[in-house]
Every structure is written in structure tokens, then in C-alpha cells.
């Protein structure tokens, strides 16, 4: 449904979706209608170039299948 996108859960902010591209995090928007059957957990390193913030409280995120 969302090829080449990442989905992340932001504590206090909910689920967001953003492009799996350089600086994609800046293009994030609220994710709606997510089906857990289509989500796959991936290593944080896959989103290195997207600008996804990496804090000591790492975000939970998944890649859309």
C-alpha cells in the first residue's frame, strides 16, 4: 500500500509515515488506517539517511511491506 515508505511510532505523537529517501523524515505525516499485517520491523540503520531522529529513547518503527 505504501511502497518505499517507513512507518514510525513517536511517543506522544502517534504513528507517522515518511518516504524511505534522504531527508524523508522532514516529509512525515500522520499515518492512518495501518494494518499490522502489512508492517515489518526493520533495523534502525535502514533509515539512516532519512533524518529519523536517533535519541537515547529510540523510536519504534516498521517498514511497510
C-alpha positions as CSV (number, residue, x, y, z in Angstrom):
1,X,0.0,0.0,0.0
2,X,2.9,2.4,0.8
3,X,5.9,1.2,-1.2
4,X,9.3,2.8,-0.3
5,X,7.9,4.3,3.0
6,X,8.7,3.9,6.6
7,X,6.2,4.0,9.4
8,X,7.3,5.1,12.9
9,X,5.6,5.4,16.3
10,X,6.5,8.6,18.0
11,X,5.7,8.6,21.7
12,X,3.3,11.4,22.4
13,X,2.7,11.9,18.7
14,X,1.4,8.6,17.4
15,X,2.1,6.8,14.1
16,X,3.7,8.7,11.2
17,X,4.6,7.7,7.7
18,X,7.6,9.1,5.7
19,X,9.5,8.4,2.4
20,X,12.4,6.0,2.6
21,X,14.7,8.6,1.0
22,X,17.3,11.1,2.0
23,X,15.7,13.6,4.5
24,X,12.3,11.8,4.2
25,X,11.6,12.4,7.9
26,X,11.0,16.1,7.1
27,X,8.1,14.9,4.8
28,X,6.4,12.8,7.5
29,X,2.7,13.0,8.1
30,X,0.2,11.1,10.3
31,X,-0.4,7.5,9.4
32,X,-4.0,6.4,9.2
33,X,-5.6,3.0,8.5
34,X,-2.5,0.9,9.3
35,X,-2.9,-2.8,9.1
36,X,-0.4,-4.6,11.4
37,X,-0.3,-7.5,8.9
38,X,1.5,-5.2,6.5
39,X,4.1,-3.9,8.9
40,X,7.6,-5.5,9.3
41,X,10.1,-4.4,11.9
42,X,13.5,-3.4,10.4
43,X,16.8,-2.3,11.9
44,X,17.1,1.4,12.6
45,X,20.1,1.5,10.3
46,X,17.8,1.1,7.2
47,X,16.5,4.6,7.9
48,X,19.9,6.3,8.4
49,X,19.7,8.8,5.6
50,X,16.1,9.7,6.2
51,X,16.8,12.1,9.1
52,X,14.9,9.9,11.5
53,X,15.9,11.3,15.0
54,X,18.0,8.8,16.9
55,X,17.7,9.6,20.6
56,X,18.5,7.5,23.6
57,X,14.8,6.6,23.6
58,X,14.9,5.0,20.1
59,X,11.7,5.2,18.1
60,X,9.8,2.1,17.4
61,X,9.3,1.8,13.7
62,X,8.5,-0.6,11.0
63,X,8.7,-0.8,7.2
64,X,5.6,-1.1,5.3
65,X,5.5,-4.4,3.3
